[in-house]
Amino acid sequence: MGDIAGAGLLSHAPVIMFPEPARIEANGGRDFTLATGLEQLRSELTDPAGHPPEYDTVVVFDSHWATTTEAVITAHPRRTGLFTSDEMPGAISRLPYDLPGDPELAHAVAALAEERKVWIAANDDPHLPIHYATLNLWTYLGQGAGAGTAGGRPWVSVSVCQTATTEDFLKIGRIVGEAVGGLDRKVLLLASGGLSHRFWPLAELRNRMAGDPANIVTAEARAADEQRIAWLEAGRHDQVIRTMPEYLRYAPEARFGHYLMLAGALGGEACAARGRRFGAYENGIGTGQVHLWFDLPAGAGGR
C-alpha cells in the first residue's frame, strides 16, 4: 500500500545554519550552494499553489545519531523544544523545533525487524536527544511544510549503529522500505550526512572555510567522492555498494551508513535511481558535501 515518493543524500553541514551574510563572508563573497541547493529542493517539494506536498512522512537516516547495540527509530507522537549543539554551540544555539512523529510507522519498522531478526528498536523516550543532522534539514525542508500541524509533516529519525557493517546497514534499510510498503504512506527518505569526512586541524580550518573543493583534506578523498557522485548520478548504486571497502579508506561520514540504509530501502544493488544534484560538490572544513536527489516513479521503490 505504501510508497517511497522520493529520496535524497543530503548534507547537513553546519554552515547552512549560518546567517546568509556570514555564509557569504566565509565563502569569499558568494553563498554556499549547500544552502541555496536546499532552498531550491524545498521549492520543488512544496507546491507553490499551496496544495499539500506529495508525501506524508519524512524518515531521516541521521549520521550524527550513533547507537551501539541496535539501530533505533524514533516513535514519539511529537518532539519539541530548543536545541543547542554540543559540537558547535556558537553556530546552532537555542534552535526551536516542533516535529510531529509517526509512531505507527516506527512500530511497524520495529515489529518487522523483530520478525526478520534484525536489530532495530522503536523508542519514544521524551528525554531521547535530537541531533542537528535531523534538525538542519528540517529547518530547510520541513519547518512549516504541509498543513494540519504547527511543525508540518511528521519527521522520524533513524540512528546509524556504529557497530553495523555495510550489509547490516543495507538490511536495516530494507526493513524500513518494506515497512513503508505495508502502510498507507507516501514517504520521503533522507540520508543526512556527508561524503569523505576528515577535518583540517584546528590551527588551519579557519583558513579552509570556503566551499571550493580544493579545500578537501586530500586530493585522493576528493577523487573518491567525485567518483561516487558520478556513479550515483548515473544510477550505479551497485558500484557504490560494491566498492565500500575501498571508500572506507577515506573515512566517509558514519561509515556511509546513512547512504547505505537509504540504498537498502530502495533495493540495494538493484537500485537504478539517478541522482540529481542540487548545488555543487563543496568543502566543509575538509570534508566532502553534496545534495543528491533521487526521483522515484510511483511504486517503483527505486528499482
Protein Blocks (a to p, Z undefined) as FASTA:
>chain_A
ZZcfbdcdddfbfklmpcfklmmmmnoopacfklmmmmmmmmmmpcfkopacfbfbdcdd
dfklccfkbccddfbfbdcdddddfklmmlmghiacdddddfklmmmmmmmmmmnopacd
ddfbfklccdfklmmmmmmmmgopaehianlpadddddddfkbcfklmmmmmmmmmmmmm
mpccddddddedddddddcdfklmmmmmbmbfklpmbfklmmmmmmmmmmmmnopamlmm
mmmmmmmmnopghhlmmmmmmmmmnopjmlccdcddedjdddeehiacddddddddehkl
oZZ
